[in-house]
Amino acid sequence: MLSADPEPLKPGLYIVATPIGNLKDLSPRAADVLSRADAIAVEDSRVTGGLLHHIGVKRPMIPYHDHSTERVRDDLVARMGSQAIALVSDAGTPLISDPGFKLVRAARAAGHAVTTLPGPCAAVAALTLAGLPTDRFLFAGFLPSKAKARDEAIDEVATIRATLLFYESGPRLGAALAALAARLGDREAAVAREISKMFEECVTGTLGELAARYAEATPKGEIVIVVAPPGEAPPATEADADVLLAAALQRLSVGKAASEVADATGLPRRDLYARALAIKGEG
């Protein structure tokens, strides 16, 4: 239960994660901070207003989003000297594909306390649903809408040995999946949407299968694409090692070149040292 007359919070910035769908996911601590903050920096006052109504709270709201001016940010930072300012996004954890990092940097630079209240995040929630490797993952945000820029963005992460996470909208989903399939091959993947809501769905398959499924369909709701890491690379050959050694020997000693190529290929350092001597003409 929220106190009818809560004590004020200590001044500073409070980063508050809010539900991505089900309002019951708001933590008691988050509700408590929102009820005691002097003001709340919001993306959309209508969205946050609905959340505050749900917990029976009325607090001043200040618009803060991608189009906010430096003056708005400076005003918020100035207020943190004597007031508790909460920062929320429309859904999920602020700063994750949402505005806010500049405000955090400015607050820290001004010497104000910054506190985070962890909670829902669509990317992490989708990762838990997908059934793909979770030991290493990369959140890549939204892909560009234009084809060339989108292809370049995919190529940048194509060789990263980690599960990839992208946010996407319904109208762009089919094109995004087709581009991912073309650039990454037929990796395992998942499309998660409406997470924590009544019609939560997580569809799995290869990128090609998912691209075909959503080629004409335009699903509703906020969407996360989860893509498996690349498959194991074929083992390096002697020819591969010779190429790497020749390049390494241009800048390193025989021993260091052998060590570097051993780390890169998994081949025995002793064998690589002998190969390096042969290439250098010393053995």
C-alpha positions, -999 to 999 in steps of 0.1 A, spaced: 0 0 0 12 35 -9 14 59 20 -13 86 21 14 111 31 47 97 19 80 112 30 100 131 3 128 113 -15 164 125 -14 172 148 -43 187 134 -75 177 114 -106 157 81 -103 156 59 -134 124 39 -131 116 8 -152 78 6 -160 57 -23 -174 60 -33 -211 24 -45 -211 9 -59 -179 6 -31 -153 10 -56 -125 47 -59 -135 54 -25 -119 75 -32 -88 64 -20 -54 97 0 -52 90 17 -85 55 26 -74 68 40 -42 94 62 -60 68 74 -85 45 83 -56 72 104 -38 91 120 -67 88 158 -69 83 155 -107 85 127 -134 102 132 -167 81 113 -193 80 105 -230 42 108 -232 21 122 -203 -9 103 -215 9 69 -212 25 77 -178 -7 93 -166 -25 60 -171 1 42 -151 -1 68 -123 -39 64 -123 -34 27 -120 -15 31 -87 -36 60 -75 -9 87 -77 -9 122 -91 25 138 -96 38 167 -119 49 154 -153 76 171 -175 79 160 -211 113 146 -219 119 128 -252 141 127 -283 130 162 -294 135 179 -261 158 209 -261 190 213 -241 171 239 -221 146 213 -209 175 190 -199 193 218 -181 162 227 -162 157 191 -150 194 189 -139 191 221 -120 160 208 -102 179 177 -91 199 198 -67 169 201 -44 143 177 -59 138 140 -67 132 137 -104 120 103 -117 127 94 -154 104 69 -171 99 58 -207 65 48 -222 73 12 -215 102 -8 -201 136 4 -189 146 40 -198 176 45 -220 171 11 -238 161 24 -273 146 54 -254 159 89 -246 177 95 -214 214 88 -215 222 125 -220 202 133 -189 221 107 -169 254 121 -181 244 156 -173 232 146 -139 264 129 -131 285 158 -144 266 181 -121 273 159 -91 238 147 -85 229 112 -72 217 88 -98 197 57 -88 182 30 -110 152 9 -103 155 -23 -124 125 -39 -140 109 -49 -173 129 -48 -205 114 -62 -238 148 -73 -252 157 -94 -221 122 -108 -218 122 -119 -255 156 -136 -250 141 -157 -222 112 -167 -244 132 -176 -276 150 -207 -265 183 -195 -281 217 -192 -264 217 -167 -236 254 -168 -224 263 -140 -248 239 -116 -265 240 -82 -283 212 -57 -283 213 -39 -316 182 -17 -313 161 -8 -344 175 -16 -378 175 13 -403 144 16 -425 163 21 -458 176 -11 -474 212 -1 -479 217 12 -444 198 -18 -430 221 -42 -449 252 -23 -436 239 -25 -401 233 -63 -404 268 -68 -419 284 -50 -389 270 -77 -365 270 -107 -388 302 -123 -374 296 -116 -338 294 -149 -319 264 -140 -298 226 -141 -300 214 -109 -316 184 -88 -305 166 -63 -326 135 -41 -320 111 -38 -350 76 -25 -358 48 -46 -374 48 -29 -409 86 -33 -412 89 -69 -398 87 -88 -431 113 -67 -448 136 -68 -418 134 -106 -416 140 -110 -453 171 -88 -450 184 -108 -420 179 -141 -438 197 -128 -469 227 -114 -449 230 -139 -421 218 -172 -437 192 -195 -423 200 -191 -387 175 -201 -360 154 -171 -348 123 -160 -330 98 -132 -332 84 -122 -299 56 -97 -296 30 -84 -271 52 -96 -243 33 -98 -209 0 -89 -226 -30 -111 -232 -19 -121 -268 17 -127 -260 33 -147 -288 68 -161 -296 71 -177 -330 103 -197 -337 119 -211 -368 147 -202 -392 151 -167 -405 139 -179 -439 108 -195 -425 99 -164 -404 105 -141 -434 80 -162 -454 55 -162 -426 56 -125 -421 61 -115 -458 24 -105 -461 12 -105 -425 16 -74 -405 14 -83 -368 4 -58 -342 23 -47 -311 59 -41 -302 82 -67 -316 116 -82 -307 136 -103 -333 160 -128 -317 186 -144 -339 210 -173 -330 247 -169 -332 266 -180 -364 274 -217 -366 308 -230 -358 335 -219 -383 354 -247 -402 387 -256 -386 417 -236 -399 440 -253 -424 478 -251 -428 472 -227 -457 450 -205 -436 477 -205 -409 505 -196 -434 485 -166 -446 479 -154 -410 515 -161 -400 529 -142 -430 508 -112 -421 517 -114 -384 555 -117 -391 554 -83 -408 549 -67 -373 558 -94 -347 586 -117 -337 584 -154 -346 573 -163 -311 546 -136 -308 533 -143 -343 529 -180 -335 511 -171 -303 487 -147 -320 478 -172 -347 474 -200 -322 449 -179 -303 430 -171 -335 429 -206 -350 432 -230 -321 461 -247 -338 491 -259 -317 516 -231 -310 546 -254 -314 535 -263 -350 529 -227 -358 563 -217 -344 579 -241 -368 558 -229 -397 567 -193 -389 605 -201 -389 601 -218 -423 582 -188 -437 609 -164 -423 636 -186 -438 652 -193 -404 646 -230 -403 
